[in-house]
Amino acid sequence: MKTLSEVQDEITFGGEFFGGEVFTTEEFAELMKPSDDPEDNEIEFVDSFGYFHDGEQLTDIAVDPYTFDDYKDRYPYVVWKKN
């Protein structure tokens, strides 16, 4: 399985996720939690998108707040891009 750093290097150098970020699914779950601070940089699903990464390659399973819990334990990473 690739490390987070290796996956980040992979997406940094091209493709539709150029400029995107890689998170562990645990980190991403924390970022999805609502915050009391409106200035906090939470994950927003408007004008942003992402897919789960299985540790070897990007999957075609989109990250969605409604189905995130169904997949979070199966995949180690989330690749996320703000438009």
C-alpha positions as CSV (number, residue, x, y, z in Angstrom):
1,M,0.0,0.0,0.0
2,K,1.2,3.5,-0.9
3,T,1.8,6.0,1.8
4,L,-0.2,9.2,2.0
5,S,2.9,11.1,0.8
6,E,3.2,8.8,-2.3
7,V,-0.5,9.3,-3.2
8,Q,-0.1,13.1,-2.7
9,D,2.9,13.0,-5.1
10,E,0.9,11.0,-7.6
11,I,-2.0,13.4,-7.8
12,T,0.2,16.6,-7.5
13,F,1.8,16.0,-10.9
14,G,-1.2,15.8,-13.2
15,G,-4.7,14.6,-13.9
16,E,-8.0,16.0,-12.9
17,F,-6.9,16.2,-9.3
18,F,-3.9,18.5,-10.0
19,G,-3.8,20.8,-7.0
20,G,-5.9,18.5,-4.9
21,E,-5.2,17.1,-1.4
22,V,-5.0,13.7,0.0
23,F,-6.4,12.9,3.5
24,T,-6.6,9.7,5.5
25,T,-10.3,8.8,5.8
26,E,-10.0,9.4,9.6
27,E,-8.7,13.0,8.9
28,F,-11.5,13.6,6.4
29,A,-14.2,12.4,8.8
30,E,-12.9,14.9,11.3
31,L,-13.0,17.7,8.7
32,M,-16.6,16.8,7.8
33,K,-17.8,17.3,11.4
34,P,-19.7,20.6,11.9
35,S,-17.7,23.3,13.8
36,D,-19.0,26.1,16.1
37,D,-16.5,28.4,14.4
38,P,-17.8,29.7,11.1
39,E,-14.2,30.7,10.1
40,D,-13.0,27.2,10.5
41,N,-11.9,25.5,7.2
42,E,-14.4,22.6,7.1
43,I,-14.9,20.5,4.0
44,E,-17.5,21.9,1.8
45,F,-19.3,19.8,-0.8
46,V,-20.3,22.8,-2.9
47,D,-17.7,23.4,-5.8
48,S,-15.6,20.5,-4.4
49,F,-15.4,16.8,-5.1
50,G,-13.4,13.8,-4.2
51,Y,-13.0,10.0,-4.5
52,F,-11.8,7.3,-2.3
53,H,-8.3,5.9,-2.9
54,D,-7.6,2.2,-2.1
55,G,-4.0,2.6,-1.3
56,E,-2.9,1.6,-4.8
57,Q,-5.2,3.6,-7.1
58,L,-8.0,6.1,-7.2
59,T,-11.4,4.4,-7.1
60,D,-14.6,5.6,-8.9
61,I,-16.4,5.8,-5.6
62,A,-17.3,9.5,-5.0
63,V,-17.1,10.9,-1.5
64,D,-20.6,11.9,-0.5
65,P,-21.6,13.1,3.0
66,Y,-24.6,10.7,2.9
67,T,-22.7,7.6,2.0
68,F,-19.3,8.4,3.5
69,D,-19.8,6.1,6.5
70,D,-20.5,3.1,4.1
71,Y,-17.0,3.4,2.6
72,K,-14.7,5.0,5.2
73,D,-13.6,1.7,6.7
74,R,-12.8,0.1,3.3
75,Y,-10.5,2.8,2.0
76,P,-7.4,4.4,3.6
77,Y,-7.5,7.7,1.7
78,V,-9.7,10.4,0.2
79,V,-8.5,12.5,-2.7
80,W,-10.2,15.9,-2.6
81,K,-10.2,18.8,-5.0
82,K,-11.7,22.3,-4.5
83,N,-12.8,23.9,-7.8
